[in-house]
Amino acid sequence: MPKNLHLELTDDQRCDLRGLLGRRDLARHTRLRAECVRLLDRGRTVTEVADLLECNPVTVRAAVHRFEKGGLDALPDAPRPGRPARILGPEDRAELADLLDTSAAAGITWTAPALRDWLRDERGVEISAYWLWELLRRDGFRWKRTRDSVRHQADPVLQQAARAELGDLRPCGRPPTPDKAT
């Protein structure tokens, strides 16, 4: 059976821990580790802490060992490997918003790949079409899929003449369909 872990914090560490737990932008795993340290400092056992925080006792022990090695600075997650996510700068977003607003007023529609190409050519920003679509959605831009139709450009007089001509060709016994144009 594993030995019980005991943790005694100094007053400065307790104050720093309270400040860390008071932050609203704290990541979920960092908060969990800080809560483990706080509850163990209050005299709880590893199993009690694991039950209270609804996690595995191994997680509690790992948080304590992490704290013992590096203090409060060791509780946050390590930086993720790889290239950081592409984020459009505020100037790029403002320019893109202006483009979309003026295009909407002129009746021009854009696809995400076309906007990606515009950003690459005009602003020198490399970003994927999907990530651009996601950023636009987060910024509150809404759109709907356009249809490939020219029905709105049809001449009503020609439509009526075509319906009359087709009415004569209708098979016997089938009632005529109601006229949608009138």
N, C-alpha and C positions, 0 to 999 in steps of 0.2 A: 504494500500500500504506500502511495507517495506521501512524503512528509508534508505537514501543513506549512504554508507560507505565512510569514509574519512580516508586516511592512510598517515601519514607523517613519512618518514624514516630519520634517522640521516645519516650523511655523511659516517660514518663507515659501517652502514647497507647497504647503496647504493653500497659501494665499495665491500662488501662481496657478495651482490646480483649479481653484475656484474661478480665477480669471479666464483660464482656458475653457472651462465648462460653461462659462457665461457667454461665450461667443456664439453668435447666430450662424456664422458661416462655417462652423466646424464640420468636418467630414464625419460620416456615420461611424466608420471604424475607429477614428481617432477618439470620438466621444465614448465609444464602448470601452476602449482601453483606459481612458481617463476615469471612467466610472468604476472600472475594476480596481484601479489603484486607490480611488477614494474610498470605496467600500472595504477594501482590505485594510486600509489605514484605520478605519473605524472598528476594527476587531472582528470582522466577519471572516468566515472560513471560505476556502476556495469553492466548495460545493454550494454554500449559501449564496455567494456572489453569482455563481453560474446559474442558480435557480432564479435569483432576482432579475438578472439581466437576460435570461432565457438564451443562454449560450452554453457551449461546451466548457467543462473545467480546463481543458487543454488551452482554450482561448484565454482564460483568466490567467493561467500560469505563464503563457507566452507574453501577455501584456505586462505582468510583473517583472519577468526577466528582461524585457525590453526597457522598462523603466529603470531597473537597477543598472543596466549597462550605460544608458545615455540620458537619463532624467526625462523631463517633460519634452525635450527636443526630439526624443526617440519615438514618441507616441504616434505622430502622424505617419501616413504611408510614405514610402520612399517614392521619388519621382518615377514615373512610368518610362520605360525605355522607348526609343523610337522618335520619330519626328513629331514635334508638337503639332497640334491641330491648327489648320489654317483658319485664321480669323480675319475677316474684313475689317479694315480700319474705319474709324468714324468718317473720314473724308470719302472713302470708297462707298460706304453705305449711303451717305448723303447724296453722292453723285448718282448712285444706282436708283435711289428713291426719286430723284428729280427726273431721271430718264423714264422711269415707269409711269410717273404722273403725267409727263408731257405726252408719252406714247398713248396712254389711256385716253387722254383728251382728244388725240388725233385718231383714235380707233385702231391703233397698231397693237397687236398682241405679240408677246415674247414667250419663247419656251426657255426652260432652264438652260439647256445646252447653248442656245443662242445668246443668252445673257452671260454665260460663262465665257463664250468667245469674245463678246464685247468687252468684258472686264480684262481679258488677256490682251486684246488689241489696243484698247484705249487707256487702260489704267496699269497694265503690266502685272496684273494679279493672277496667279495660277491657283485655281480652286476647282474642285469637282462639281459637276452639275447637281448631284444629289445634295452635297453639303451646302451649296448655294441655295437650293430649294428649301432646305431646312432652315437656314438663316433668314430667308425671306419670310417663311412661315412664322418664325419667332418674332420678327419685326412687325407682324400684323398684316402683311400683304396677303390678300385672298384673291383667288382666281378660280375660274371653272374652265373645264375643257371646252375648246371651241369645236364647233361642228363643221364638217366639210359640206356645206349646202349653199345653194344659190337660190333657194326658194323665195327669199325676201326680195330678190331682184326680178322675179317673174312678172310678166305683164298680165294683169287680171283679165283683160279682154281676150287675149290669146288663150288663157286658161279656160275661160268660159266656152270658147269655141271648141277647144279640144274635148271638154266634158260632153258637149252636145254631140260631137262626132263619135265619141266612144260610147255614148248612151245607145246609139243605133246598133252598135256591135255587141251589146250585152246579150248573153245567152237567154233563151226563153225561160220563163218561170222564176228568174231571179229578180227580186225587186231592186230598183235603182238605189244607189247609195245617196244619202243626203248631200247636198252641195255645201261644202265647208267654207267656201269663199263668201257666201251670202249670209 
